[in-house]
């Protein structure tokens, strides 16, 4: 029932995404969800959990007794004789006598049950540990893919901004060109400046086309990351302006990052090392098992299986004790190796905690600075727009030369590039912060 409900919810989710047959509207959250559900590498990696679960079930079944059915037929073309010493069975001289039946057929049931087998229950705990590691590794894969998709989503945002600014630049240079051409026709502007305005306009058009191509390529990359057909149109519903206006609530406490997948995996690995050490020490202990057999044995000169006279039941039961002797000497190195691995993982865990603490502090500080710098850059960009409008009016009135207008344009372009850089730094800082906190 739960599976059916999940499928229905997923169908509704998909139908909301696809406004038309070839159009997808995606927020960043929806893009990551769609990518996780579509990516084949995610599906492949999740099978490691199924494999670990199967191995756990397999280890539990080792507690069951081993019961097997066997059938065996042995036919002797010539029976092996036995030597009968003189004085036995009435023989005055030693004699060779073939005793037995040519056809020996047996149907048997063999039972072996481990009463005490060192490491058997530890193997089950090891399998549980492996399952936990597989699940956490799958989580880490999910986090990595979410990061990749988020980076692609933000890259589309950035390339769209660059494309929009390039269009505005083209429009400005078009206005410059129209004004300069008009003044040149009226004799108020020399030919070289008129030609310069035309060249600047053509360069702006070329840059717009380049930014458009980059924007389209970024969309293709996002579609590749979420594994949707290339012919589909992707519309981003999250806006850069909304992200700029919403300040991220940052926290430099390491406790918030204590659940990082790397730490969890190392902790699980350390538990696994402890179990391996326990298992190695258990190899010094003896094992005790029960065995039993029941056989229906047929012995006859021919294959007359219907004659009950030649059939006879045979059964036995016993207990087997195995004490390792030379194996105990070989096991010494296994115990040492497990101890080394425990120490190694302990150091790795301590180093990873230090790395994550530094990563969180750096990501938090960088994001805070990036948000501040973005506000300043955006304000400067808005101010540069007003400066541009003022200088354009002065040029139109003839009180401002085209050469000075280009100086203003250079300042405006630098401000635009500063704003684009600030947006880029902000998006990268946001990704790094989310990655450091594993907060998506």
C-alpha positions in Angstrom: 0.0 0.0 0.0 2.9 2.4 0.9 4.5 1.6 -2.4 1.3 2.5 -4.3 1.0 5.7 -2.4 4.6 6.6 -3.2 4.0 6.0 -6.9 0.9 8.2 -6.9 2.7 11.0 -5.1 5.7 10.8 -7.4 3.3 10.9 -10.4 1.7 14.1 -9.1 5.1 15.5 -8.5 6.2 14.7 -12.1 3.0 16.2 -13.5 3.6 19.5 -11.7 7.1 19.7 -13.1 6.0 19.1 -16.7 3.8 22.1 -17.7 4.0 21.0 -21.3 5.3 17.9 -22.9 8.7 19.4 -23.5 8.9 22.0 -20.7 10.1 21.5 -17.1 9.7 24.1 -14.4 12.2 23.4 -11.6 13.2 24.9 -8.3 16.6 23.9 -7.0 14.9 21.5 -4.6 12.9 19.9 -7.4 15.9 19.7 -9.6 17.9 17.7 -7.0 14.9 15.4 -6.3 14.4 14.8 -10.0 18.1 14.1 -10.5 18.3 11.7 -7.6 15.3 9.7 -9.0 16.6 9.8 -12.6 20.4 9.2 -12.2 21.4 5.7 -13.1 24.5 5.9 -10.9 22.3 6.5 -7.9 20.2 3.4 -8.7 23.4 1.4 -9.2 24.9 2.6 -5.9 21.7 1.8 -4.0 22.0 -1.8 -5.0 25.0 -2.0 -2.6 22.5 -1.8 0.2 20.6 -4.8 -1.3 23.8 -6.7 -1.5 24.7 -5.9 2.1 21.2 -6.9 3.2 21.5 -10.2 1.4 24.9 -10.8 3.0 23.3 -10.2 6.5 20.6 -12.7 5.8 23.2 -15.1 4.6 25.3 -14.7 7.8 22.2 -15.3 9.9 21.4 -18.5 8.1 24.8 -19.9 9.2 23.1 -20.5 12.6 20.9 -23.1 10.9 21.9 -26.8 10.9 23.5 -28.2 7.8 21.2 -31.0 6.5 22.1 -32.7 3.3 20.7 -35.8 1.4 23.2 -38.1 -0.4 22.9 -41.0 -2.7 25.8 -43.3 -3.6 26.0 -46.4 -5.7 29.2 -48.6 -5.9 29.4 -51.7 -8.0 32.4 -54.0 -7.8 33.2 -56.0 -10.9 35.4 -58.1 -8.8 35.3 -58.2 -5.0 38.4 -57.6 -3.1 39.4 -60.8 -1.2 40.2 -61.0 2.5 43.0 -63.2 3.9 41.7 -65.8 6.4 44.5 -67.1 8.6 44.9 -70.8 9.2 42.9 -72.1 12.0 40.0 -69.7 11.5 36.6 -70.7 10.2 37.8 -74.3 9.7 40.6 -73.4 7.4 43.8 -75.5 8.0 45.8 -73.2 5.6 45.6 -69.5 4.9 43.0 -68.7 2.3 41.6 -65.8 0.3 37.9 -65.3 0.6 35.8 -62.6 -1.2 33.3 -61.4 1.3 30.7 -58.8 0.4 28.2 -57.9 -2.3 29.0 -56.4 -5.7 26.2 -53.8 -5.4 26.5 -51.3 -2.5 23.8 -48.6 -2.7 23.3 -46.0 0.1 20.8 -43.2 0.6 21.7 -41.0 3.5 20.8 -37.9 5.5 23.7 -36.0 7.1 23.2 -33.4 9.8 25.8 -31.0 11.2 24.8 -28.5 13.8 27.3 -25.9 15.3 26.8 -26.0 19.0 29.6 -23.5 19.6 31.4 -21.9 16.7 33.7 -18.9 17.5 32.9 -15.8 15.5 29.5 -17.0 14.2 27.5 -14.3 16.0 30.3 -11.8 15.4 30.0 -12.5 11.7 26.3 -11.4 11.9 27.4 -8.1 13.6 30.0 -7.6 11.0 27.3 -8.0 8.3 25.1 -5.5 10.1 28.1 -3.1 10.2 28.7 -3.6 6.5 25.0 -2.8 5.9 25.3 0.4 7.9 28.4 1.4 5.9 26.6 0.7 2.6 23.7 2.9 3.6 25.9 5.8 4.7 28.0 5.5 1.6 24.8 5.7 -0.4 23.9 8.8 1.6 27.3 10.3 0.7 26.7 9.6 -2.9 23.4 11.4 -2.7 25.0 14.4 -1.1 27.7 14.6 -3.8 25.1 14.4 -6.6 23.0 17.1 -4.9 26.1 19.3 -4.8 26.7 18.6 -8.5 23.1 19.5 -9.4 23.1 22.6 -7.2 26.4 23.8 -8.9 24.8 23.3 -12.3 21.6 25.0 -11.3 23.6 28.0 -9.9 25.7 28.0 -13.0 22.6 28.5 -15.2 21.6 31.4 -12.9 25.1 33.0 -13.4 25.2 32.5 -17.1 21.7 33.9 -17.4 22.8 37.0 -15.5 25.8 37.4 -17.8 23.6 37.0 -20.8 21.1 39.7 -19.5 24.0 42.1 -18.7 25.4 41.5 -22.2 22.0 42.3 -23.7 22.0 45.5 -21.7 25.5 46.3 -22.9 24.4 45.7 -26.5 21.4 48.0 -26.0 23.7 50.8 -24.6 26.2 50.5 -27.5 23.2 50.5 -29.9 22.1 53.8 -28.4 25.6 55.1 -28.5 25.8 54.1 -32.2 22.5 55.7 -33.0 23.4 59.0 -31.2 26.9 59.1 -32.7 25.6 58.3 -36.2 23.0 61.1 -35.9 25.6 63.6 -34.7 28.0 62.5 -37.5 25.3 63.2 -40.1 24.7 66.6 -38.6 28.4 67.3 -38.7 28.8 67.4 -34.9 31.0 64.3 -34.7 34.1 63.3 -36.5 34.1 60.2 -38.7 36.6 58.2 -36.5 34.4 58.5 -33.4 31.4 57.4 -35.5 33.2 54.4 -36.8 34.4 53.6 -33.2 30.8 53.7 -32.0 29.9 51.2 -34.8 32.8 48.9 -33.9 31.9 49.0 -30.2 28.3 48.1 -31.1 29.3 45.1 -33.2 31.6 43.9 -30.5 28.8 44.1 -28.0 26.6 42.1 -30.3 29.3 39.4 -30.6 29.6 39.3 -26.8 25.9 38.9 -26.4 25.9 36.0 -28.8 28.8 34.4 -26.9 27.0 34.8 -23.5 23.9 33.3 -25.0 25.8 30.3 -26.2 27.3 29.9 -22.7 23.8 30.2 -21.2 22.5 27.5 -23.5 25.4 25.2 -22.7 24.9 25.6 -19.0 21.2 24.6 -19.5 22.4 21.5 -21.4 24.8 20.7 -18.5 22.0 21.0 -16.0 19.7 18.7 -18.0 22.6 16.2 -18.2 23.1 16.3 -14.5 19.4 15.6 -13.8 19.2 13.1 -16.6 16.4 14.6 -18.7 16.2 14.6 -22.5 18.3 17.3 -24.1 15.4 18.5 -26.3 13.4 19.5 -23.2 13.2 23.2 -22.0 14.2 23.8 -18.4 12.7 26.9 -16.7 14.3 27.8 -13.3 11.7 28.9 -10.8 14.3 30.0 -8.2 15.6 33.5 -8.9 18.9 35.0 -8.2 17.2 38.1 -6.9 15.3 36.1 -4.3 18.6 34.5 -3.2 20.3 37.9 -3.0 17.4 39.3 -0.8 17.3 36.3 1.6 20.3 36.4 3.9 21.6 32.9 4.9 21.4 32.2 8.6 25.0 30.9 9.3 26.3 29.2 12.4 29.9 28.4 13.0 29.2 25.7 15.6 30.8 22.3 14.7 27.9 20.5 16.4 25.8 21.3 13.4 28.3 19.5 11.1 28.8 16.5 13.5 26.5 14.4 11.4 28.7 14.8 8.3 28.7 11.6 6.3 32.5 11.3 6.4 32.5 11.3 10.2 29.6 8.7 10.3 31.4 6.5 7.8 34.7 6.6 9.8 32.8 5.9 13.0 31.1 2.9 11.4 34.4 1.8 10.1 35.9 1.9 13.6 33.1 -0.2 14.9 33.8 -2.7 12.1 37.5 -2.8 13.1 36.5 -3.6 16.7 34.4 -6.4 15.5 37.2 -7.8 13.3 39.5 -7.7 16.3 36.9 -9.5 18.4 36.5 -12.1 15.6 40.3 -12.6 15.4 40.5 -13.2 19.1 37.7 -15.7 18.9 39.7 -17.7 16.5 41.8 -18.9 19.5 38.7 -20.7 20.9 37.7 -24.3 20.2 34.6 -25.2 18.2 32.0 -27.8 19.1 29.5 -29.3 16.7 27.0 -32.1 16.6 26.8 -34.5 13.7 24.3 -37.3 12.9 23.6 -39.6 10.0 20.8 -41.9 8.9 21.4 -44.3 6.0 19.4 -46.9 4.1 22.0 -49.3 2.8 21.4 -51.9 0.1 23.9 -54.7 -0.4 23.2 -57.3 -3.1 24.8 -59.1 -6.0 22.3 -57.6 -8.4 20.1 -54.6 -8.7 17.1 -56.1 -7.1 16.1 -53.0 -5.0 12.5 -54.3 -4.5 13.8 -57.1 -2.2 13.6 -55.8 1.3 16.0 -58.5 2.6 19.0 -56.6 1.2 18.0 -53.3 2.7 19.3 -52.3 6.2 19.1 -49.0 8.1 22.3 -47.5 9.6 22.5 -44.5 11.9 24.9 -42.8 14.2 25.3 -39.6 16.2 28.3 -37.8 17.6 30.0 -34.7 18.9 33.1 -33.1 17.4 35.5 -30.8 19.3 38.1 -28.9 17.2 40.9 -27.1 19.0 43.2 -24.8 16.9 46.9 -25.4 17.5 49.0 -24.1 14.7 46.2 -21.8 13.6 46.6 -20.0 16.9 50.2 -19.0 16.0 49.0 -17.8 12.6 46.3 -15.8 14.2 48.7 -13.6 16.1 49.4 -11.4 13.1 45.6 -11.0 12.4 45.1 -9.6 15.9 48.0 -7.2 15.5 46.7 -6.1 12.1 43.2 -5.3 13.6 44.8 -3.3 16.4 46.8 -1.3 13.8 43.6 -0.6 11.8 41.8 0.6 14.9 44.6 3.1 15.7 44.7 4.2 12.0 41.0 4.8 11.8 41.1 6.7 15.2 43.7 9.1 13.8 41.8 9.5 10.5 38.7 10.3 12.5 40.5 12.9 14.6 42.0 14.5 11.4 38.7 14.5 9.6 37.0 16.3 12.6 39.7 18.9 12.5 39.3 19.2 8.7 35.5 19.6 9.0 35.9 22.2 11.8 38.2 24.3 9.6 35.9 23.8 6.5 32.8 24.9 8.4 34.6 28.0 9.8 36.0 28.9 6.4 32.7 28.3 4.6 30.7 30.4 7.1 33.1 33.3 7.0 33.4 33.2 3.2 29.6 33.1 2.8 29.1 36.0 5.2 31.7 38.1 3.4 30.3 37.1 0.0 26.8 38.2 1.0 28.2 41.6 2.2 30.3 42.0 -1.0 27.3 41.2 -3.1 25.2 43.9 -1.5 27.9 46.5 -2.1 28.5 45.3 -5.7 24.8 45.4 -6.5 24.5 48.9 -5.1 27.4 50.0 -7.2 25.9 48.4 -10.2 22.6 50.3 -9.6 24.6 53.6 -9.2 26.5 53.0 -12.4 23.2 52.7 -14.2 22.2 56.2 -13.1 25.6 57.5 -14.0 25.2 56.0 -17.4 21.9 57.7 -18.0 23.3 61.1 -16.9 26.3 60.9 -19.2 24.2 59.7 -22.1 22.0 62.8 -21.8 25.1 65.0 -21.7 26.4 63.3 -24.8 23.1 63.7 -26.5 23.1 67.4 -25.7 26.6 67.7 -27.2 28.3 68.7 -24.0 30.1 65.4 -23.7 32.5 63.8 -26.2 32.3 60.2 -27.3 35.7 59.6 -26.0 34.7 60.7 -22.5 31.5 58.6 -22.8 33.7 55.6 -23.4 35.6 56.4 -20.2 32.3 56.3 -18.4 31.5 53.0 -20.2 34.7 51.5 -19.0 33.8 52.3 -15.4 30.4 50.9 -16.0 31.8 47.7 -17.5 34.2 47.3 -14.5 31.2 47.7 -12.1 29.3 45.1 -14.1 32.2 42.7 -13.9 32.5 43.4 -10.2 28.8 42.6 -9.8 29.1 39.3 -11.8 32.2 38.3 -9.8 30.3 39.0 -6.5 27.4 36.9 -7.7 29.8 34.1 -8.7 31.6 34.3 -5.3 28.3 34.3 -3.5 27.0 31.2 -5.3 30.3 29.3 -4.8 30.3 30.3 -1.1 26.7 29.1 -0.7 27.5 25.8 -2.3 30.6 25.4 0.0 28.5 26.3 3.1 25.8 23.8 2.2 28.4 21.2 1.5 30.2 21.9 4.8 27.0 21.6 6.8 25.4 19.0 4.5 22.4 21.3 4.5 20.6 21.2 1.2 
